[in-house]
Amino acid sequence: MPDSPNAWNDDPEWLKALPLGNGALGAMVFGDVVLERIQLNEKSLWSGSPENNDNPEARESLPRIRELLFAGKYHEASELTLKTQICKGYGSGYGNGTNVPFGSYQTLGDLWIATEPRSEYSNYRRELNIMTGIAQVYYKQNNIRFNREAFASYPDKVLVYKISADKKNAVNISLWFNRPERYTVTIENRQIIVHGSLSDGKGGEGMKYFVVIRPLLKGGSLEKAGNKIQIRNANEVVLLISAATNYRLHYPDYRRNDFEKEVWSNIEKASQLSYHQLRRNHLTDFRNLSERCILHLGNQKEVDTVPTDIRLKRYQQGQEDLYLESLYFQFGRYLLISSSRPGSLPANLQGIWASKIQTPWNGDYHTNINVQMNYWPANLTNLPECNQPLMELISSLTEPGSRTAAVQYGARGWCVHPITNVWGFTSPGENPLWGLHLGAGGWLCRHIWEHFLFTLDTAFLRQYYPVLKNAAVFYCDWLVKDPKTGRLVSGPAGSPENSFTGPDGKNYQISMGPSHDQEVIYDLFTNFIEASRVLGISDTMNVRMEKILSDLLLPRIGSDGRLMEWAEEFPEPEPGHRHMSHLYALHPGNQYTFTSTPEYMEAARKSLDFRLEHGGGHTGWSAAWIISFRARLLEGNKAHEMLSTLLKRSTCPNLFDLCPPFQIDGNFGATAGIAEMLMQSHEGFIRLLPALPEAWPDGKVYGLCARGGFVADLEWKNHQLSKAVIHSQKGGKIKIRYKENQWDLSLASGSSRTISL
Ligand code: FUC
């Protein structure tokens, strides 16, 4: 898809605001004393509606396109592909899908709080505590100290915003709600009530939403003033905000009727609780997740006294700041806890925070790296439950994806292409340039398998086994034999968003057997066979897949020692391309490792170096991915260099990542990358501090997770591991390596072992 039109850039003030979220509700708290803006989101609020975009003409032309590609006739093949293999209808609207059926994730609207009367204030401080999920604003006005406090409660399903003062009768505010379009607001029974429905993209009404904002007062008076609420002389005001849509993730019936009832019930229940109870419930829930994994780098006496935006600015000017680097790690975890909780949709391109009607790229689920990157830190940094919404989304794709597989390709199983939305869009994109990424389904399935490896939850694996199986079944039908080599290849397929120069000197995207697809398929089949073994399922499919694995084309190393991105050694018109999809087997995959394929590690390193020499890693997410690549290549200093580049080049004052525009994947990718620098477990054993950079001589990390249900606490001094405590959640044997040292541990479930040099 085209990269970052400027029209998508966010208001710079929004990129300073503080994000809060409980997975379903999101808020950007600006913290303005005079006119506070709380920009709200509800995770499922999408325009559009379900549409069948599969192209029945695709199937017939498939053999011909393959024939042309095998014959090296890229021009004819690309023309026929463009004509026949793309989706029907409007597709994603080229990333601007608000008014087509694909739809767009949208802002819920803004709650405004005006302080009255306006007067000077001093002693202003605004903060977000990412361990508690509480945002605060303090200031002094007319000799009164004011405090505002906000949080998004997962247990009580409301956003809470409190304004208090150290003198009685001091809170004088007015409140109102607005949205750029499609809403009606009324004030009824001392609360703001909002109704609306979005466009279905077909000329009618689509998703409905409902919001209630209820102020609870201590002292003072409340009056309706048109569409505003006027509060005078209160001692304290607590705002409870609840919202929902009539959407549910359920193919093909996405509607539910009980959403208004749910909002009322959330509001009523929360109103029965005191502010302190609500706060306590929130803290218990939030801390349980946030405090599970903590990173300290360097001298932590250097506490957080410098405002984050100033820290960032100084860092961008060249000042070292280990605190900022560890904060960035912790912030990634904070964002995942806030944007992905069981019961709602997965974190989208902007997590849950989007201020517009047309969110960049529709704020959708890009499946050619972006949504996967969002979930890289989940297992590594001890947030396995945050994976659940992703798993549900993957599972929901199997139905529409089976239709797409059958209609487009005459194949069994299910597939998805590089984008999906909440409406079950699984068709190719509207241009094969980016729209024919068939590796997406397999790549998503890696998350199912990895979740099992970390948690050893066999009930989970059993539940998702059919999803894995049917993704694999699709590729069984999809692969074809290359007449020249006899090897099985995927195609027509792109290597996500990259181009090559064909023999006629023109640039193309579609070929047979691009390395990325081959690696994903290898990965999926290997994992599926292993999953069958773990579950004790013997299936004839396994025999078939074993055979396919032995016939599958695997990526080759080119004449210059680089890992080839395509099955042939094509010239590359964009050698610094942001996607590095052929390195999937290095990360997130684990097909290439120093223990099993050292020559491929070398080739991957060369490919990566080459990409970087030509300007690679220029988007936030691309730089973030490189941190993990470097970590897997055991290049700590280079990994750190990329982290530093990301902070310098692609980070907003509120630490949101910039693609640009704002895109949350870089935050998550970097958090995962830092975890990979400190511990790795993808080779069947645990490496401690595998990519520790010189910049981090001393540090501690608690609660990093390893495959096999292990959790580690590590400490290092003067660049050397000083202590490691390995906990086992499920019991088992594990080999631990640190430099040339090795330990073989056998741990009972719930036990720990301390290792020191
Ligand atoms: C990918 C990238 C773009 C952008 C978009 C949302 O496909 O190529 O840079 O991140 O997704």
Boltz pocket constraint, residues with backbone or C-beta under 6 A from the ligand:
constraints:
  - pocket:
      binder: B
      contacts: [[A, 1], [A, 2], [A, 3], [A, 4], [A, 349], [A, 361], [A, 366], [A, 368], [A, 370], [A, 497], [A, 578], [A, 579], [A, 619], [A, 621], [A, 659], [A, 663]]
      max_distance: 6.0
